[in-house]
Amino acid sequence: MKPRILFLLSALIVALAGWAAAQEPILELSITPSAVAIPTGGEGRIRLIAKNTSIHEADDLTVSPVSPDSFTFAAEPETLESIPPFSTGSIDITVRTGKDIPAGNYKGNLAVVYTYCIGEFCFQIAETLDFSVVVEPASSPVQTGPIAAPTAGPEIPWPWIGFGGGLALLAGALIGARRSGSRWHIYLIVASLSFVGLGYGAANQQHEQAQGIGAVLCTSCVGIEEASSKEASISPAGLARLSEIEGTRELIVFYAPWCHACPYAEAMVVLAAEQNPGISYRFVNVEQDPKIAAEYGMIRSGRTIVPAVVRTDTGEVIFGIADFEERLIEMLEAVSYTHLTLPTN
């Protein structure tokens, strides 16, 4: 198998894995106990458990109530600043009922928001969890004491067993290659392991694990490395193209405080505008102006993606910072047909 074909195949695997991972939740969220008994006007405790099943770190997990007015938080829940890959975090929450709420069964809701980044793309995930509240007469005792964290029984580590088997298979292929002088079967095994890893993760709704397995195998095979963010600068050729653009262009740069790549996109847009007075821009914080972000498609079904740059007159949008200079200039150079007038006879 030719190296170029192998490179394209590996790149396709990583691209498919990245597509599968985009804007997917990486935390398994649960509430314990699922039903809590609280006296009228009293308090009860629940615990939010967040299990990170991906290779990416989850950041800034916050909790807020979306329950009826009869339920409130006795104190503002803490924020989990980070949940490392394959680890679990928790937040203890004290729920308080109103003094006038009658006894009965009610449903409470929690809004959970967190962020994570995959390379140059950053996502914000919003989910809602339900739990049951049994309101008892005021004479009932108030629930006190910490909630014990759930314990899980031993599990057979099939992924690690499979990974070890894959390494053994690859080692056997290397030994065979040294004896035969041929390497095509090594490439075939690496590509097969990548597809198997991707398929296993997708089948178990663990797209990020699949992405990680495929990316690691393909990187070791063809030397693909994740591009890191560079300092914002525009090439001399790019500056010349920007200065030749005629007419006006307005850009909206959508960003978020938790987005690692957003400062680069913002700085590049500022540099572009400095080269041409017809280019204007404004920044929109997706957390402070979620309605504008949703209007332009940056927030969909509780999923947020930044950085994103929108040209207002054409509606064209670019995401991420890969090859940012070229994509930004091409977007600015494009002719807006809404501003054209047809000649009259």
VOKETOR-848618 format. One line per 8 residues: their letters; for each residue x, y, z of C-alpha. Coordinates in pm, 1 decimal. Layout:
N
a	X/Y/Z; ...
***
This chain:
345
mkprilfl	0.0/0.0/0.0; 149.8/335.6/-102.9; 225.3/587.0/176.4; 4.1/850.0/10.1; -293.5/614.3/1.2; -228.1/518.2/362.6; -212.8/885.1/462.3; -545.6/958.0/294.4
lsalival	-703.3/652.3/454.3; -576.7/750.3/799.3; -688.8/1109.6/754.9; -1034.3/984.8/655.7; -1053.9/774.5/972.6; -960.8/1067.2/1194.0; -1203.4/1296.1/1009.0; -1487.8/1047.7/1054.2
agwaaaqe	-1405.1/1014.1/1421.4; -1392.1/1390.2/1463.6; -1727.3/1429.2/1287.5; -1881.1/1168.4/1516.2; -1742.0/1341.7/1825.0; -1846.6/1696.1/1735.4; -2095.8/1845.4/1979.7; -2168.0/1511.9/2147.6
pilelsit	-2193.5/1497.5/2529.7; -1883.5/1351.8/2692.5; -2024.1/1321.4/3044.6; -2263.7/1060.5/3178.2; -2481.0/1253.1/3423.6; -2695.6/1104.4/3699.2; -2864.0/1210.2/4024.9; -2865.3/1010.2/4345.7
psavaipt	-3101.9/940.8/4503.1; -3343.3/961.3/4212.3; -3622.1/1036.7/4463.5; -3571.4/1250.2/4775.1; -3815.8/1298.3/5064.3; -3840.6/1655.8/5197.8; -4075.6/1793.3/5465.1; -4286.0/2096.6/5378.0
ggegrirl	-4059.1/2399.1/5420.9; -3763.1/2169.8/5479.4; -3448.4/2062.5/5296.4; -3313.6/1748.3/5135.9; -2987.0/1654.7/4970.8; -2913.5/1510.7/4630.4; -2586.5/1452.6/4450.9; -2507.0/1515.3/4085.1
iakntsih	-2256.0/1262.9/3952.4; -2064.9/1339.2/3631.0; -1863.4/1056.6/3478.3; -1623.4/1153.9/3199.6; -1609.7/868.0/2952.0; -1395.3/1047.1/2693.3; -1031.4/1135.1/2629.4; -1116.0/1506.6/2662.0
eaddltvs	-1129.8/1715.9/2978.4; -1464.5/1864.2/3074.5; -1449.7/2216.5/3215.7; -1666.1/2454.5/3418.1; -1961.0/2229.1/3501.0; -2241.4/2433.2/3658.3; -2584.6/2339.9/3793.6; -2897.0/2554.8/3814.6
pvspdsft	-3260.8/2473.4/3904.0; -3533.9/2473.4/3641.9; -3795.8/2337.9/3881.8; -4123.1/2506.8/3980.6; -4104.4/2800.5/4221.4; -4183.3/2562.9/4505.2; -3827.0/2425.3/4488.4; -3507.3/2624.1/4534.8
faaepetl	-3143.5/2562.3/4617.1; -3057.2/2632.2/4978.2; -2713.3/2749.0/4861.7; -2546.5/2806.0/4525.6; -2393.6/2474.5/4414.5; -2021.6/2468.8/4355.8; -1870.3/2467.2/4006.9; -1657.8/2175.5/3893.1
esippfst	-1370.4/2351.5/3722.1; -1249.0/2036.4/3548.2; -1321.2/1665.7/3517.9; -1018.1/1486.2/3371.7; -1060.4/1210.7/3111.3; -1203.2/884.0/3243.1; -1269.5/1026.4/3589.9; -1576.5/1116.3/3795.2
gsiditvr	-1678.8/1435.3/3971.6; -1976.6/1515.7/4192.1; -2165.7/1811.8/4336.3; -2378.9/1795.1/4651.1; -2699.0/1999.7/4624.0; -2938.6/2099.2/4901.1; -3296.7/2134.3/4777.1; -3545.6/2342.2/4975.4
tgkdipag	-3925.5/2329.8/4947.7; -4168.7/2615.9/4998.7; -4358.3/2648.6/5326.8; -4696.3/2646.6/5156.2; -4643.3/2353.6/4921.2; -4886.0/2068.9/4996.9; -4766.5/1715.5/5055.7; -4740.4/1500.7/4746.2
nykgnlav	-4510.1/1381.4/4468.6; -4336.5/1636.6/4247.2; -4073.8/1639.5/3975.1; -3763.1/1852.3/4003.4; -3527.1/1951.0/3722.6; -3162.3/2048.9/3706.0; -2992.1/2230.7/3418.2; -2632.1/2115.9/3376.5
vytycige	-2389.9/2307.6/3155.2; -2024.4/2226.1/3081.4; -1764.4/2281.6/2810.2; -1489.9/2086.1/2638.1; -1249.4/2137.7/2349.2; -1130.1/1909.1/2069.0; -826.5/2069.4/1910.2; -932.0/2406.4/1770.7
fcfqiaet	-1305.8/2354.9/1832.6; -1473.1/2420.8/2166.4; -1822.8/2308.6/2258.6; -2072.8/2390.5/2530.6; -2319.0/2119.5/2627.5; -2646.0/2186.0/2811.8; -2855.7/1900.6/2951.2; -3156.4/1873.8/3181.2
ldfsvvve	-3191.4/1603.0/3447.2; -3507.9/1502.3/3631.6; -3547.0/1378.9/3986.9; -3847.0/1306.8/4209.1; -3936.8/1499.8/4523.7; -4171.5/1352.2/4782.1; -4303.4/1637.5/4995.8; -4407.5/1512.1/5338.7
passpvqt	-4586.3/1684.0/5628.8; -4373.1/1929.7/5822.9; -4355.7/1692.2/6120.0; -4139.9/1451.7/5918.3; -3767.4/1459.4/5996.9; -3538.1/1655.8/5765.1; -3295.2/1451.1/5560.4; -2941.0/1509.5/5687.6
gpiaapta	-2593.4/1373.4/5635.8; -2388.4/1323.1/5320.4; -2500.8/1099.3/5040.1; -2275.8/803.1/4984.8; -2121.0/787.5/4641.4; -2241.1/489.1/4438.1; -2008.8/195.2/4412.9; -1966.7/-18.1/4106.6
gpeipwpw	-1876.8/-382.4/4100.9; -1572.2/-515.6/3918.9; -1593.3/-507.6/3541.5; -1399.6/-704.3/3286.1; -1175.1/-451.8/3104.5; -1261.3/-566.5/2753.9; -1130.7/-247.6/2587.2; -789.7/-295.0/2746.8
igfgggla	-787.5/-663.2/2659.7; -870.2/-574.9/2300.5; -604.4/-303.3/2294.9; -344.7/-548.4/2427.5; -446.2/-800.7/2164.8; -410.5/-535.5/1895.7; -59.8/-450.2/2015.1; 31.9/-817.8/2013.9
llagalig	-98.7/-848.5/1657.5; 98.6/-542.2/1552.1; 414.6/-675.2/1718.6; 373.8/-1002.4/1530.3; 336.6/-809.8/1205.1; 658.2/-618.0/1277.2; 847.8/-937.7/1338.7; 708.8/-1083.8/1017.2
arrsgsrw	804.3/-768.2/827.5; 1166.6/-792.1/936.2; 1183.5/-1147.4/813.1; 1000.8/-1098.3/483.4; 1109.4/-742.3/402.7; 751.4/-641.3/318.7; 547.4/-382.7/510.0; 212.5/-377.7/335.2
hiylivas	50.7/-610.0/588.6; 161.1/-376.7/872.3; -26.1/-88.8/710.0; -328.1/-312.1/664.1; -328.8/-414.9/1030.9; -290.4/-55.9/1154.7; -575.5/62.8/931.7; -792.6/-229.3/1044.4
lsfvglgy	-726.2/-156.5/1412.0; -820.9/206.9/1353.1; -1153.0/110.2/1195.4; -1223.2/-143.6/1471.5; -1149.3/116.3/1739.7; -1376.2/368.3/1571.9; -1653.8/115.8/1526.3; -1631.1/-5.7/1886.2
gaanqqhe	-1656.2/345.3/2026.2; -1944.1/446.0/1800.7; -2135.1/127.1/1881.5; -2106.7/205.0/2253.0; -2188.1/573.9/2204.6; -1833.9/659.8/2304.6; -1729.4/860.4/2001.8; -1439.4/1035.4/2170.9
qaqgigav	-1276.4/706.2/2271.9; -1307.5/595.9/1912.0; -1152.1/918.9/1796.4; -865.2/874.5/2039.2; -792.5/516.4/1934.2; -806.3/601.5/1565.5; -599.0/917.4/1604.6; -327.6/746.7/1811.1
lctscvgi	-293.2/457.3/1569.3; -293.0/681.4/1261.9; -46.4/926.4/1417.0; 197.0/647.4/1497.0; 158.2/522.6/1140.9; 196.5/834.7/926.5; 313.7/1102.5/1170.7; -0.2/1317.2/1179.8
eeasskea	33.6/1581.8/1451.9; -230.8/1812.7/1588.7; -166.1/2169.8/1480.8; -126.9/2412.7/1768.2; -255.8/2768.2/1765.8; -5.7/3021.4/1630.6; 31.4/3389.0/1701.5; -206.4/3589.4/1485.9
sispagla	-42.2/3724.2/1169.5; -134.6/3769.0/803.1; 108.2/3696.2/519.8; 216.1/3974.8/280.8; 13.7/3812.8/2.6; -291.1/3803.7/229.4; -248.9/4170.4/322.9; -238.8/4262.7/-46.2
rlseiegt	-558.2/4069.2/-118.3; -736.2/4234.3/172.5; -641.0/4583.6/57.1; -791.4/4517.1/-287.2; -1138.3/4423.1/-158.3; -1396.2/4680.6/-261.6; -1718.7/4766.6/-84.3; -1816.3/4705.0/274.8
relivfya	-1808.9/4383.7/475.3; -1940.7/4326.7/827.2; -1821.1/4032.3/1033.8; -1954.2/3890.2/1359.2; -1705.7/3692.6/1566.3; -1872.0/3453.2/1809.9; -1657.0/3359.7/2107.8; -1675.3/3231.9/2465.6
pwchacpy	-1449.6/3279.1/2768.9; -1385.5/2903.9/2783.7; -1283.7/2877.9/2415.9; -908.5/2820.7/2375.8; -894.1/2907.0/2005.7; -1119.1/3214.6/2013.2; -846.8/3474.2/2089.7; -663.7/3372.5/1772.3
aeamvvla	-976.1/3411.2/1557.6; -1053.5/3747.6/1717.0; -699.5/3877.8/1658.2; -700.5/3764.8/1294.5; -1026.5/3949.5/1224.1; -886.6/4265.2/1385.4; -574.3/4243.6/1166.9; -786.7/4196.8/854.6
aeqnpgis	-1001.4/4500.9/937.5; -690.8/4714.0/987.6; -595.7/4655.9/623.9; -923.5/4772.3/471.6; -1156.8/5045.5/601.8; -1450.4/4870.5/436.6; -1422.0/4575.4/677.1; -1599.1/4613.8/1010.5
yrfvnveq	-1654.2/4363.5/1288.2; -1813.7/4305.9/1624.9; -1762.9/4041.4/1888.8; -2048.7/3842.8/2042.7; -2005.6/3648.0/2365.2; -2230.0/3342.5/2322.8; -2287.5/3325.4/2698.0; -2396.7/3688.2/2730.2
dpkiaaey	-2594.3/3700.2/2403.1; -2732.5/3348.2/2349.6; -3025.8/3477.1/2140.8; -2794.7/3626.4/1878.2; -2580.4/3312.9/1880.7; -2888.7/3094.7/1830.9; -3014.2/3322.6/1551.8; -2695.0/3266.2/1353.9
gmirsgrt	-2679.0/2891.9/1429.5; -2400.0/2886.3/1686.5; -2633.9/2731.5/1944.4; -2853.9/2442.8/1835.3; -3046.8/2206.9/2064.9; -2834.9/2301.2/2363.5; -2506.4/2260.6/2172.1; -2269.8/2554.7/2124.0
ivpavvrt	-1968.3/2570.9/1891.5; -1704.4/2844.5/1879.8; -1502.5/3014.4/1741.3; -1719.0/3111.8/1447.0; -1703.8/3410.0/1210.9; -2013.1/3515.6/1014.4; -2030.7/3755.9/721.6; -2364.2/3925.8/775.5
dtgevifg	-2460.4/4012.1/415.9; -2401.6/3662.7/275.7; -2460.6/3451.6/586.9; -2140.3/3258.8/519.3; -1975.5/3121.8/832.9; -1637.9/2968.3/908.9; -1571.4/2757.0/1217.4; -1243.0/2682.4/1389.3
iadfeerl	-900.1/2823.1/1310.1; -752.9/2566.7/1070.9; -622.3/2746.8/758.6; -794.8/3051.0/902.7; -622.2/3321.1/694.8; -715.3/3169.4/359.5; -1073.6/3089.5/457.6; -1127.8/3436.1/606.1
iemleavs	-993.4/3616.5/298.3; -1195.2/3398.4/60.0; -1508.9/3476.7/259.2; -1433.9/3849.6/242.9; -1351.7/3840.5/-128.7; -1679.5/3669.6/-222.2; -1925.0/3893.0/-406.0; -2257.8/3953.5/-236.5
ythltlpt	-2525.8/3910.4/-502.8; -2778.4/4090.1/-286.9; -2593.7/4412.0/-358.6; -2582.5/4366.5/-734.2; -2833.5/4531.1/-969.0; -2920.7/4393.9/-1307.8; -2884.6/4627.4/-1607.3; -3208.0/4754.8/-1750.9
n	-3276.0/4777.4/-2124.3
***
